[in-house]
Amino acid sequence: MKQIKLTQGKDALVDDSDFIELNRFKWYTQRRGKNFYAIRNSLTLNGKRKTVRMHIEIMGETPKGVEIDHIDGNGLNNQRKNLRFCSKAQNAMNVGLRLDNRSGFKGVSWDKVTKKWKTQISIDKIQRYLGVFDTKEEAYEAYCVACLKFHGDFAKF
């Protein structure tokens, strides 16, 4: 594993076999939500600027409907063992806490009506209600069980 220096004091991790080719370019840090990604600019044949994402440069362009997922959720870890092809829905399963999360647990929120902690999970773009619980820890436990059942290898807690 080698590191490629980026802007904003960040580094991207890449396999030794990819380092020489990738290190020929100046890479930048792009922030998206809580995550960072390595990008660079390239000119197309007609002279327009194009953004190139490091993980796509490594794995290759994907067909429509196919994305590349960072298994560990770190957009700067571009080692091949950390990258996999997936659907958009699978990629969405492998996200961490939202920035606006207030419970501290994925899938858990406060229900003002019942005055208890509720949990829900997204399955095939539909929010499935899992129940209400006295503690947020109990709600999170129910979320984790459902997450493993419905998200499988893409489960992220």
N, C-alpha and C positions, 0 to 999 in steps of 0.2 A: 504494500500500500504506500502511495505517495500523496503529498499535499500540493495543491496548486493555489498560489496566493491570489486572493480576490481583493476587491475594494472593501471598505468599511472594516478592515482588520479581520476579515473572514478568510477561511481556507476551505477548499473543496477536497474531499478524499476521492482518489481514483486508484484503480489497479495499476501496478507497475507496467503492464503491457499497454495501457492506454496513455500513460503519462507523456511520452515524447510527442505524440501527435497532438494532444490537447494543450500541452504547455507552449506550443508554437504561437498561441493566440493570447491576447489580453482579455481576461475574463472579469466580469463585474458581478457584484452582489445585487440581487433583486429580492426585495421583501414582498411577500404575499401573505397577509394576515400575520400569524405568529412565526411563519416559516421563511427561510431564505433559500434562494436558488442561484446557481451559477449560470450566467448568460454572457453572450458576446454579440457583437454586431457583425453583420456580413453584408456585402453588396450582392444583389441579384444581377442577372445578366442584363436587365434593362436599367441598371444603375440605382435601383431603389434599395433602401436599407431594410434588412431583415434581422429579427432577433433570433438567435440560435441558443437553445437551452442545452446545457452540457449533457444532461441525462438522455436527451433525444439524440445528440451527436454520438453518444456511446452505443445506444441500443438501436438506432436507426429510426427513420420515419415510420410511423404506424398507420395502418389502414384506418379509415373512418370508423369511429366507434370504439377504437382501441386506445388506451392510455398507458403510460408508464408510471408505476407506483413505486415509491420509496418505502420499502418494507418497514424500516424503523421510524418512518415519519420525518427523518432528517433530510431535507432537500439538498443539503450539501454533501451527503454521503453517496457519492456516485460510483461506488464499487459495484461491479456486475452482480455480486451475490446479494446486494441490497436492492436491486432493480428487478421488476417483473412486469409483464404485460397484464392488463386487466381491462375490465369494462369501466365506464364512468361510475356506475353504481358500486362496483367493488372498490374503486379508488375512494369513493365517498365514505365507505365503511371504515377505512383505515385513516380516520382523522382523529385528532385529540380533542381536548376541551375547547369549546368555543370561547372567544374572547369575552363574551358577555355572560359566561357561566357564573352563577352565584352560589351554587351548592358545593362546588369543588369536585363533583363527580359527574362523569359523562352520562347523559341520559336522565339525570335526576333534577327535578325542580320542585319548588314550593307551590302547593295548590291552595290558593286563598280561600276557596269554597270549603274544602274539607279540613283545612288547617293541618294538612299532613304532607309528607313528601311523596310525590308521584314520579313514576318512571314510564318512559315510552321508548320505543325503538323504531327506526325506519326500516321497512322491509318492502322492497320493490316500489319505492317512492311513496309508500303509504305509512303514516305514523300509526304504530300499533301500541295501544295503551296496555301497560303491564300491571297497573294497580297503584294503590296508595299504601303508604307505610308510616309507622310512627317515627322512624329515624331515617336519615338520609343514607346511612350505611346499609340498612335493610333494603331500601329501594335500589341502591347500587348493586347489591348482591343479586337481586332479581334481574337487573339490567345485564349483568355479566353472564348469567346463565342463558338468557335469551340471545345475547350477543354471540356466544359460542355456538349456540344451536343454529342461528340464522345467518351469521356472517362467516363462520368457519375460519379458514386460514386468514381472512381479512379482518377478523375481530380485533378491535383495539379498545382497550378499557381506559 
